[in-house]
């Protein structure tokens, strides 16, 4: 969540450092979270890349994909729609 907060505060370097720490600690165990972060950072291509990985890996973080407000920026993208129905 720090990555989202720092981004919202306009502190992108700090947000990226926050994300790097999470990725170093969790690796591929949190790819659905990375999709959320990149969606909120208005980086849909990167968000969808992680979303696709999460779908392929059956990431448990996607259990609430239909209700997750952090993924709202992706909802109109056909790749997103195809992914969660897959």
C-alpha positions as CSV (number, residue, x, y, z in Angstrom):
1,X,0.0,0.0,0.0
2,X,2.9,2.3,0.5
3,X,3.6,2.2,-3.2
4,X,0.1,3.5,-3.8
5,X,0.3,6.2,-1.1
6,X,3.6,7.5,-2.3
7,X,2.4,7.6,-5.9
8,X,-0.8,9.5,-4.8
9,X,1.5,12.0,-3.0
10,X,3.5,12.5,-6.2
11,X,6.5,10.8,-4.8
12,X,7.1,8.4,-7.7
13,X,10.7,7.5,-6.8
14,X,9.6,6.5,-3.3
15,X,6.7,4.5,-4.7
16,X,9.0,2.6,-7.1
17,X,11.3,1.9,-4.1
18,X,8.4,0.6,-2.1
19,X,7.3,-1.7,-4.9
20,X,10.9,-2.9,-5.4
21,X,11.0,-3.9,-1.7
22,X,7.8,-5.8,-2.0
23,X,8.9,-7.6,-5.2
24,X,12.3,-8.5,-3.5
25,X,10.4,-9.9,-0.5
26,X,7.5,-11.7,-2.3
27,X,8.7,-12.3,-5.8
28,X,6.0,-14.0,-7.9
29,X,3.8,-14.7,-4.9
30,X,2.1,-11.3,-5.2
31,X,1.6,-10.8,-8.9
32,X,-2.1,-9.8,-8.5
33,X,-0.9,-7.1,-6.2
34,X,1.5,-5.8,-8.8
35,X,-1.4,-5.7,-11.3
36,X,-3.3,-3.5,-8.8
37,X,-0.4,-1.2,-8.3
38,X,0.3,-0.6,-12.0
39,X,-3.4,-0.2,-12.7
40,X,-3.5,2.6,-10.1
41,X,-0.3,4.1,-11.5
42,X,-2.1,4.4,-14.9
43,X,0.2,1.9,-16.5
44,X,-2.3,-0.5,-18.0
45,X,0.2,-2.4,-20.2
46,X,2.3,-3.4,-17.1
47,X,-0.8,-4.0,-15.0
48,X,-2.2,-6.4,-17.7
49,X,1.1,-8.2,-17.9
50,X,1.0,-9.0,-14.2
51,X,-2.8,-9.7,-14.4
52,X,-2.2,-12.3,-17.1
53,X,0.5,-13.9,-15.0
54,X,-1.8,-13.9,-12.0
55,X,-4.6,-15.6,-14.1
56,X,-2.2,-18.2,-15.5
57,X,-0.8,-18.9,-12.0
58,X,-4.3,-19.0,-10.5
59,X,-3.2,-16.4,-8.0
60,X,-5.5,-16.5,-4.9
61,X,-5.4,-12.7,-4.9
62,X,-7.8,-12.7,-7.8
63,X,-10.6,-14.2,-5.8
64,X,-12.2,-10.8,-5.6
65,X,-11.3,-9.7,-9.1
66,X,-14.9,-8.7,-9.9
67,X,-15.1,-6.4,-6.8
68,X,-11.5,-5.1,-6.5
69,X,-11.6,-1.3,-6.9
70,X,-7.9,-1.2,-7.5
71,X,-8.4,-3.0,-10.8
72,X,-11.2,-0.5,-12.0
73,X,-8.9,1.2,-14.4
74,X,-8.6,-2.0,-16.4
75,X,-12.3,-3.0,-16.5
76,X,-13.0,-1.7,-20.0
77,X,-9.9,-3.3,-21.5
78,X,-10.9,-6.3,-23.6
79,X,-7.7,-8.2,-22.4
80,X,-8.9,-7.8,-18.8
81,X,-12.3,-9.0,-19.6
82,X,-11.0,-12.0,-21.5
83,X,-8.5,-12.8,-18.7
84,X,-10.8,-13.1,-15.7
85,X,-13.4,-15.1,-17.7
86,X,-10.6,-17.5,-19.0
